[in-house]
Amino acid sequence: MMTRRRRILVYKLFCILFGLVLLCLPYRGMPYSDLRVVATVLGIDGGVGEVSVAAQLAVPVAQNGDGKASTVATAKGGSISEALENLEIGLGRRVDYGHLSTVAIGEGMTLEDVTEHVSYLMSSGKAGPGAYLVYCNASKAVDFIEQAQQMGESSDAELGSLISYSKSGNHVATTTALRFLQTLNSSSHAAIMPCVELEGSESDAQPAAAGGTGGGGGQGSSSGGQSGQSSGGGTERKKLVAADTVAVYGGESKLPVMLDAYTTKGVVWQDKNSDFGLVELRNVLVDGEEVKSLSTRITKKKVKRSVKRENGENVMEYKIKMKLRLDDSRICGSPLFYDKWKNAIEDEFESVIQNNLLAAVSFSKENKVDFLGIRETFRKFCREGFDSFELDNVVVTVKADVSIQT
């Protein structure tokens, strides 16, 4: 007869054996990849009462070769939170925002609505502080993302990669969600967003500036042109044009003020975060000879701002030191380069930097929107000037020091 101790031992062995059998059985539950999709780019239109969202999604697909498929999903709601909830309901899946790289703001969205949407995305954890913000200056964000998706490749590979590259390797203005809110809530009460659009959309991309101007990113260069189907059934080449203009939120207007490419370059020159990329001179005279295009790459840029109260006036000075390397080394082979051309090219670049930045200052005063953060600089470094601050009366000087490297 089996004793109590032996029965307990047999029972334990049976439980262990049963557990091993369960471990060997294949899992029949719904896999994690079928429960969630990953959002990489999010577009937002509208404000209180009706908000439209469009998300570019990477959908995990086990049987696909690369393990994912790309699609765009749209939804509407009375608020940003309701629209995003309706997006998940329509998909029948949870959306993972952990890889959200870019948030596109639709044309005509007011400052109040942008602040509300961006603040919600950050506080809810759907957008990290490093997510980039862009402004669709030629269309609604929903339409922009849907058109980008139709170009033949993932819109994330277009929009997200363009902005990420612009931040680290191109001389253009960029802003993150955190930086946008910080500068907007500073004493200057203004913030910028780079503008993006698809070439061939309702409004054409602005042409590159000429006549001795300098700029970043190859003067209106574009990134990632892909084929897409046109509405007429034929094929149409579309490109995502470089972010060479910015939209400014703040000041007296609820809607953004649009800067042109020339004024935007002034914003970029004084941006400490934009310190690499291609800059050009076009249609300039060097030692009496016309040069149609002269390309250089920034190897180092240092920006210093100083403010003071002098003779009853608020004075601000920009000091910009820059090292440039000629993109075309053949110019260095000319016997005239070190005698005349080098100094002439450096002087021309210094003049361009000064003119671009002073144009941005003038635009700031005319539109009464301090997107250069002049008031905030006085608050930090010159309390006397801050107490008597008036944007129109600030005297701004620019000193540029450019060195051409060979």
C-alpha positions as CSV (number, residue, x, y, z in Angstrom):
1,M,0.0,0.0,0.0
2,M,1.4,3.4,-1.0
3,T,2.2,5.7,1.9
4,R,1.2,9.3,2.1
5,R,4.8,10.5,1.5
6,R,5.1,8.4,-1.6
7,R,1.8,9.7,-3.0
8,I,3.0,13.3,-2.6
9,L,6.2,12.5,-4.4
10,V,4.3,10.9,-7.3
11,Y,2.0,13.9,-7.5
12,K,5.0,16.3,-7.7
13,L,6.6,14.2,-10.4
14,F,3.4,14.2,-12.3
15,C,3.2,18.1,-12.1
16,I,6.7,18.4,-13.3
17,L,6.1,16.1,-16.2
18,F,2.9,17.9,-17.1
19,G,4.7,21.3,-17.1
20,L,7.4,19.9,-19.4
21,V,4.7,18.7,-21.9
22,L,3.2,22.2,-21.9
23,L,6.5,23.7,-22.7
24,C,7.0,21.5,-25.6
25,L,3.6,22.2,-27.1
26,P,3.5,25.0,-29.8
27,Y,2.1,28.4,-28.7
28,R,-1.4,28.9,-30.2
29,G,-2.2,32.3,-28.9
30,M,-2.2,35.5,-31.0
31,P,1.4,36.7,-31.6
32,Y,2.5,40.1,-30.3
33,S,3.1,41.3,-33.9
34,D,-0.6,40.8,-34.6
35,L,-1.6,43.0,-31.7
36,R,0.4,46.1,-32.5
37,V,1.6,48.3,-35.3
38,V,4.4,50.9,-35.1
39,A,3.9,54.6,-36.0
40,T,6.9,56.4,-37.5
41,V,5.3,59.6,-38.8
42,L,2.2,61.4,-37.5
43,G,0.3,64.1,-39.3
44,I,-2.2,66.4,-37.5
45,D,-4.9,68.8,-38.8
46,G,-7.5,70.9,-37.1
47,G,-8.2,72.0,-33.6
48,V,-10.8,71.9,-30.8
49,G,-14.0,70.3,-32.2
50,E,-12.5,68.3,-35.1
51,V,-9.0,66.9,-35.3
52,S,-7.8,64.7,-38.2
53,V,-4.7,62.5,-37.9
54,A,-2.8,60.4,-40.3
55,A,-0.1,57.9,-39.2
56,Q,2.5,56.2,-41.4
57,L,2.7,52.7,-39.9
58,A,5.1,49.8,-40.1
59,V,3.0,46.7,-39.8
60,P,4.9,43.6,-38.7
61,V,4.2,40.7,-41.2
62,A,5.8,37.4,-40.3
63,Q,5.5,35.9,-43.8
64,N,7.0,38.9,-45.5
65,G,10.7,38.9,-46.4
66,D,11.6,42.0,-44.5
67,G,9.2,41.4,-41.7
68,K,7.1,44.5,-42.2
69,A,4.7,46.3,-44.5
70,S,4.0,50.0,-44.7
71,T,0.7,51.7,-44.8
72,V,-1.1,54.9,-43.8
73,A,-4.2,55.1,-41.5
74,T,-6.4,58.1,-40.9
75,A,-9.0,59.0,-38.3
76,K,-11.0,61.9,-36.9
77,G,-12.2,63.0,-33.5
78,G,-13.3,65.9,-31.3
79,S,-9.8,66.1,-29.8
80,I,-6.3,64.8,-30.5
81,S,-6.7,62.0,-27.9
82,E,-10.1,60.9,-29.4
83,A,-8.7,61.0,-32.9
84,L,-5.8,58.7,-31.9
85,E,-8.1,56.4,-30.1
86,N,-10.4,56.2,-33.1
87,L,-7.3,55.4,-35.2
88,E,-6.6,52.3,-33.0
89,I,-10.3,51.3,-33.1
90,G,-10.3,51.5,-36.9
91,L,-7.1,49.4,-37.1
92,G,-8.3,46.9,-34.5
93,R,-4.7,47.1,-33.1
94,R,-2.8,49.1,-30.6
95,V,-0.4,51.6,-32.1
96,D,3.2,51.7,-30.7
97,Y,4.5,55.3,-30.8
98,G,7.9,54.4,-29.4
99,H,9.6,54.9,-32.8
100,L,7.7,58.1,-33.8
101,S,10.4,60.3,-35.5
102,T,8.4,63.1,-37.0
103,V,5.1,65.0,-36.4
104,A,3.8,67.0,-39.4
105,I,1.5,70.0,-38.7
106,G,-1.0,70.9,-41.3
107,E,-1.3,74.2,-43.1
108,G,-3.2,76.9,-41.3
109,M,-3.2,75.3,-37.8
110,T,-3.3,78.0,-35.1
111,L,-0.7,78.5,-32.3
112,E,-3.2,77.4,-29.6
113,D,-4.0,74.1,-31.4
114,V,-0.3,73.3,-32.1
115,T,0.6,73.9,-28.5
116,E,-2.3,71.7,-27.3
117,H,-1.5,68.9,-29.7
118,V,2.3,68.8,-29.1
119,S,1.9,69.1,-25.3
120,Y,-0.5,66.2,-25.3
121,L,1.8,64.0,-27.4
122,M,4.7,64.6,-25.1
123,S,2.8,64.3,-21.8
124,S,1.1,61.1,-22.9
125,G,4.4,59.6,-24.0
126,K,3.3,59.2,-27.6
127,A,6.1,61.6,-28.8
128,G,9.5,61.8,-27.2
129,P,11.3,65.1,-26.7
130,G,13.5,64.4,-29.7
131,A,10.7,63.9,-32.2
132,Y,11.0,66.5,-35.0
133,L,8.2,69.0,-35.9
134,V,7.6,70.1,-39.5
135,Y,5.1,72.4,-41.1
136,C,3.2,71.4,-44.3
137,N,3.0,74.8,-46.0
138,A,1.3,73.6,-49.2
139,S,-1.3,71.1,-47.9
140,K,-3.0,69.5,-45.0
141,A,-0.8,67.1,-43.1
142,V,-3.1,64.2,-43.8
143,D,-2.9,64.8,-47.5
144,F,0.8,65.3,-47.4
145,I,1.5,61.9,-45.7
146,E,-0.9,60.1,-48.0
147,Q,0.8,61.5,-51.0
148,A,4.2,60.7,-49.6
149,Q,3.1,57.1,-49.1
150,Q,2.1,56.8,-52.8
151,M,5.6,57.7,-54.0
152,G,6.6,54.0,-54.0
153,E,8.6,53.8,-50.8
154,S,7.9,54.3,-47.2
155,S,7.2,58.0,-46.3
156,D,9.2,57.4,-43.1
157,A,12.2,56.7,-45.3
158,E,11.5,60.1,-47.0
159,L,10.3,62.5,-44.3
160,G,11.8,61.0,-41.2
161,S,15.2,60.4,-42.8
162,L,15.3,63.9,-44.4
163,I,14.7,65.7,-41.1
164,S,17.1,63.4,-39.1
165,Y,19.8,64.0,-41.7
166,S,19.2,67.7,-41.7
167,K,19.7,67.8,-38.0
168,S,23.1,66.0,-38.1
169,G,24.5,66.6,-41.5
170,N,22.8,69.5,-43.3
171,H,22.9,73.3,-42.8
172,V,19.1,73.8,-42.4
173,A,16.8,74.8,-39.5
174,T,15.2,71.9,-37.5
175,T,13.3,71.8,-34.2
176,T,12.2,69.1,-31.8
177,A,9.0,68.9,-29.9
178,L,10.8,69.8,-26.6
179,R,12.7,72.7,-28.2
180,F,9.6,74.1,-29.8
181,L,7.7,74.2,-26.5
182,Q,10.7,75.6,-24.6
183,T,11.3,78.5,-27.0
184,L,7.6,79.2,-27.3
185,N,7.3,79.5,-23.5
186,S,10.4,81.6,-23.1
187,S,10.2,85.4,-22.7
188,S,10.5,85.7,-26.5
189,H,7.3,83.7,-27.0
190,A,8.1,82.5,-30.5
191,A,9.3,79.3,-32.1
192,I,10.0,78.0,-35.6
193,M,9.2,74.9,-37.7
194,P,10.9,73.9,-41.0
195,C,8.5,73.7,-43.9
196,V,8.2,70.6,-46.1
197,E,6.3,69.9,-49.2
198,L,6.2,67.5,-52.2
199,E,7.5,68.8,-55.5
200,G,4.6,68.8,-57.9
201,S,1.9,69.5,-55.3
202,E,-0.4,72.5,-55.3
203,S,2.3,75.0,-54.8
204,D,5.7,74.7,-56.5
205,A,8.9,74.7,-54.4
206,Q,10.6,78.1,-54.2
207,P,13.6,78.5,-56.4
208,A,17.0,78.9,-55.0
209,A,18.2,82.4,-54.3
210,A,20.8,84.0,-56.5
211,G,22.9,87.1,-56.8
212,G,25.6,86.4,-54.3
213,T,23.5,84.8,-51.6
214,G,24.7,81.8,-49.6
215,G,22.6,79.1,-48.1
216,G,22.5,75.6,-46.7
217,G,21.6,72.2,-48.0
218,G,22.6,72.9,-51.5
219,Q,20.4,75.9,-52.1
220,G,17.0,74.2,-52.4
221,S,18.3,70.7,-52.9
222,S,15.8,67.8,-52.6
223,S,16.0,64.4,-51.0
224,G,14.6,61.1,-51.9
225,G,12.7,61.5,-55.2
226,Q,10.5,58.5,-55.9
227,S,8.0,57.6,-58.6
228,G,4.3,57.9,-57.9
229,Q,1.1,57.4,-59.8
230,S,-0.6,60.6,-61.0
231,S,-4.3,61.1,-60.9
232,G,-4.4,60.8,-64.7
233,G,-3.1,57.2,-64.7
234,G,0.4,58.1,-65.9
235,T,3.6,58.3,-63.9
236,E,4.8,61.5,-62.2
237,R,8.2,62.1,-60.5
238,K,7.7,63.5,-57.0
239,K,10.3,64.7,-54.6
240,L,10.3,65.8,-51.0
241,V,12.0,69.3,-51.2
242,A,14.5,70.3,-48.7
243,A,13.4,72.3,-45.7
244,D,14.9,75.7,-46.8
245,T,12.1,77.8,-45.4
246,V,10.5,78.0,-41.9
247,A,7.2,78.9,-40.4
248,V,7.2,81.1,-37.3
249,Y,4.7,80.8,-34.5
250,G,4.3,83.6,-31.9
251,G,3.9,87.3,-31.8
252,E,0.5,88.9,-32.4
253,S,-0.7,86.4,-35.0
254,K,-2.4,83.1,-34.2
255,L,-1.4,81.8,-37.6
256,P,2.3,81.2,-38.5
257,V,4.3,83.8,-40.4
258,M,6.2,82.3,-43.4
259,L,9.8,83.3,-44.0
260,D,11.3,83.1,-47.4
261,A,14.5,81.2,-48.2
262,Y,16.7,84.3,-48.0
263,T,15.5,85.3,-44.5
264,T,15.5,81.6,-43.3
265,K,19.3,81.5,-44.1
266,G,19.7,84.2,-41.5
267,V,18.0,82.1,-38.9
268,V,20.3,79.1,-39.8
269,W,23.5,81.1,-39.6
270,Q,22.9,82.0,-35.9
271,D,21.6,78.5,-35.0
272,K,24.2,76.8,-32.8
273,N,22.7,73.4,-33.5
274,S,23.3,73.7,-37.3
275,D,27.0,73.4,-37.8
276,F,27.5,71.0,-40.8
277,G,26.5,70.9,-44.4
278,L,26.9,72.4,-47.8
279,V,26.8,76.2,-48.4
280,E,27.1,78.0,-51.7
281,L,27.8,81.3,-53.4
282,R,26.0,81.9,-56.7
283,N,26.5,84.5,-59.4
284,V,29.2,86.5,-57.6
285,L,32.2,88.5,-58.7
286,V,35.6,87.2,-57.5
287,D,38.4,89.5,-58.5
288,G,36.4,90.8,-61.4
289,E,35.4,87.4,-62.7
290,E,31.8,86.1,-62.4
291,V,31.5,82.8,-60.6
292,K,28.2,81.1,-61.3
293,S,28.5,78.6,-58.4
294,L,31.0,78.1,-55.6
295,S,30.3,75.2,-53.2
296,T,31.9,74.8,-49.8
297,R,31.3,72.5,-46.8
298,I,31.1,73.7,-43.2
299,T,33.7,72.0,-41.1
300,K,33.3,74.1,-38.0
301,K,30.9,76.9,-36.9
302,K,30.9,78.9,-33.6
303,V,28.2,81.4,-32.7
304,K,28.5,83.8,-29.8
305,R,25.8,86.3,-28.8
306,S,26.6,89.2,-26.5
307,V,24.2,91.8,-25.2
308,K,24.7,95.1,-23.3
309,R,23.1,98.4,-22.4
310,E,25.1,101.2,-24.1
311,N,24.3,104.9,-24.3
312,G,20.7,104.2,-23.4
313,E,20.3,101.6,-26.0
314,N,20.0,97.8,-26.0
315,V,22.8,96.4,-28.2
316,M,23.2,92.8,-29.3
317,E,26.2,91.5,-31.2
318,Y,26.5,88.2,-33.1
319,K,30.0,86.9,-33.6
320,I,30.1,84.0,-36.1
321,K,33.3,82.1,-36.8
322,M,33.2,79.6,-39.6
323,K,35.6,77.3,-41.3
324,L,34.7,76.2,-44.8
325,R,36.3,73.6,-47.1
326,L,36.1,74.1,-50.9
327,D,34.0,71.3,-52.4
328,D,35.9,71.7,-55.7
329,S,39.6,71.3,-55.0
330,R,40.6,72.3,-58.6
331,I,40.1,76.0,-57.6
332,C,43.0,75.6,-55.2
333,G,45.3,74.7,-58.1
334,S,45.0,78.2,-59.6
335,P,48.1,80.4,-59.0
336,L,45.7,83.2,-58.2
337,F,43.9,81.4,-55.4
338,Y,46.2,82.3,-52.5
339,D,47.0,85.7,-53.9
340,K,43.5,87.1,-54.5
341,W,40.7,84.6,-54.7
342,K,40.9,83.2,-51.2
343,N,40.5,86.5,-49.5
344,A,37.8,87.6,-51.9
345,I,35.8,84.4,-51.3
346,E,36.1,84.8,-47.6
347,D,35.0,88.4,-47.7
348,E,32.0,87.4,-49.9
349,F,30.9,84.7,-47.5
350,E,31.2,87.1,-44.6
351,S,29.0,89.7,-46.4
352,V,26.4,87.0,-47.2
353,I,26.2,85.9,-43.5
354,Q,25.8,89.5,-42.3
355,N,23.2,90.4,-44.9
356,N,21.1,87.2,-44.3
357,L,21.1,87.6,-40.5
358,L,20.3,91.3,-40.6
359,A,17.5,90.5,-43.0
360,A,16.1,88.1,-40.4
361,V,16.4,90.7,-37.7
362,S,14.6,93.3,-39.9
363,F,11.8,90.7,-40.6
364,S,11.5,90.0,-36.9
365,K,11.0,93.7,-36.0
366,E,8.6,94.4,-38.9
367,N,6.4,91.4,-37.9
368,K,6.8,91.9,-34.1
369,V,7.7,88.3,-33.5
370,D,11.0,87.5,-31.8
371,F,11.9,84.2,-33.4
372,L,15.6,84.8,-33.0
373,G,15.2,84.8,-29.2
374,I,16.7,88.3,-28.7
375,R,14.5,89.2,-25.7
376,E,15.4,85.8,-24.0
377,T,19.1,86.6,-24.5
378,F,18.7,89.9,-22.7
379,R,16.8,88.2,-19.9
380,K,19.6,85.7,-19.3
381,F,22.6,88.0,-19.7
382,C,21.6,91.7,-19.3
383,R,18.9,92.3,-16.7
384,E,19.0,96.1,-17.2
385,G,18.4,95.8,-20.9
386,F,15.6,93.2,-20.3
387,D,13.7,95.6,-18.0
388,S,13.6,98.2,-20.8
389,F,13.4,95.8,-23.7
390,E,11.6,96.8,-26.9
391,L,12.3,94.7,-30.0
392,D,12.0,97.6,-32.4
393,N,14.7,99.6,-30.6
394,V,17.4,96.9,-30.3
395,V,20.6,97.6,-32.2
396,V,21.9,94.4,-33.8
397,T,25.4,94.0,-35.3
398,V,26.9,91.0,-37.0
399,K,30.6,90.2,-37.2
400,A,31.4,87.2,-39.4
401,D,34.9,85.6,-39.6
402,V,35.2,83.0,-42.4
403,S,38.3,80.9,-43.1
404,I,38.6,78.9,-46.3
405,Q,40.4,75.6,-45.8
406,T,42.1,73.7,-48.6
